[in-house]
Amino acid sequence: MHSNKMNFDGMRNFIIENELTDSVVIVLHPENFDTLAMDYITIHNTIERPFEILGIEIVEDTSGKVPKNRIQIIEI
């Protein structure tokens, strides 16, 4: 995924285009997570960790396995 999708609108469009449901979690590289979180805060004036977009939970990778500008989708 390109970094231009690491904002609220881009992530929302990614979720819609890929027909993701609440049966998955999106895991992002810490830098990408922070970028998306800042955009989310700007739009919603608040944030909780983890947060959701269209019912999909967005979490920060703490394992060091998700490369920058990539999205990992985990089935739950």
C-alpha positions as CSV (number, residue, x, y, z in Angstrom):
1,M,0.0,0.0,0.0
2,H,1.3,3.4,-0.9
3,S,1.8,6.0,1.9
4,N,-1.0,8.2,0.3
5,K,-3.4,5.7,1.8
6,M,-2.0,6.1,5.3
7,N,-4.6,8.7,6.1
8,F,-8.2,8.4,7.1
9,D,-9.8,8.8,3.6
10,G,-7.2,6.4,2.1
11,M,-7.7,3.8,4.7
12,R,-11.5,4.1,4.5
13,N,-11.3,3.6,0.7
14,F,-8.9,0.7,1.1
15,I,-11.4,-1.0,3.5
16,I,-14.3,-0.4,1.1
17,E,-12.4,-1.5,-2.1
18,N,-11.2,-4.7,-0.4
19,E,-14.6,-5.4,1.1
20,L,-13.1,-5.9,4.6
21,T,-15.4,-6.8,7.4
22,D,-15.1,-6.7,11.2
23,S,-13.6,-10.2,11.0
24,V,-10.2,-8.7,10.4
25,V,-7.8,-6.4,12.1
26,I,-5.5,-4.0,10.2
27,V,-1.9,-3.9,11.6
28,L,0.3,-1.0,10.6
29,H,4.0,-0.1,11.0
30,P,4.3,2.3,14.0
31,E,5.2,5.3,11.8
32,N,2.2,4.7,9.6
33,F,0.0,4.1,12.6
34,D,1.0,7.4,14.1
35,T,0.3,9.2,10.7
36,L,-3.1,7.6,10.5
37,A,-3.9,8.3,14.1
38,M,-3.0,12.0,13.7
39,D,-5.3,12.3,10.7
40,Y,-8.0,10.5,12.7
41,I,-7.6,12.9,15.6
42,T,-7.8,15.9,13.2
43,I,-11.1,14.6,11.9
44,H,-12.7,13.2,15.0
45,N,-11.1,15.3,17.7
46,T,-10.4,12.2,19.8
47,I,-8.8,8.8,19.6
48,E,-8.7,5.6,21.6
49,R,-6.1,2.9,21.1
50,P,-6.9,0.8,19.2
51,F,-9.3,2.7,17.0
52,E,-11.7,1.7,14.2
53,I,-12.5,2.8,10.7
54,L,-15.8,1.4,9.4
55,G,-15.8,-1.1,12.2
56,I,-12.3,-2.4,11.3
57,E,-9.9,-2.2,14.2
58,I,-6.6,-0.5,13.4
59,V,-3.6,-1.4,15.6
60,E,0.1,-0.6,15.8
61,D,2.6,-3.4,15.1
62,T,4.6,-4.0,18.2
63,S,6.4,-7.1,16.8
64,G,8.5,-5.3,14.2
65,K,7.2,-7.5,11.4
66,V,5.1,-5.1,9.4
67,P,7.2,-3.1,7.0
68,K,6.7,0.7,6.6
69,N,4.0,1.6,4.1
70,R,2.5,-1.9,4.2
71,I,-0.7,-3.2,5.7
72,Q,-1.0,-6.5,7.4
73,I,-4.6,-7.9,7.6
74,I,-5.2,-10.5,10.3
75,E,-8.3,-12.7,10.4
76,I,-9.8,-12.8,13.9
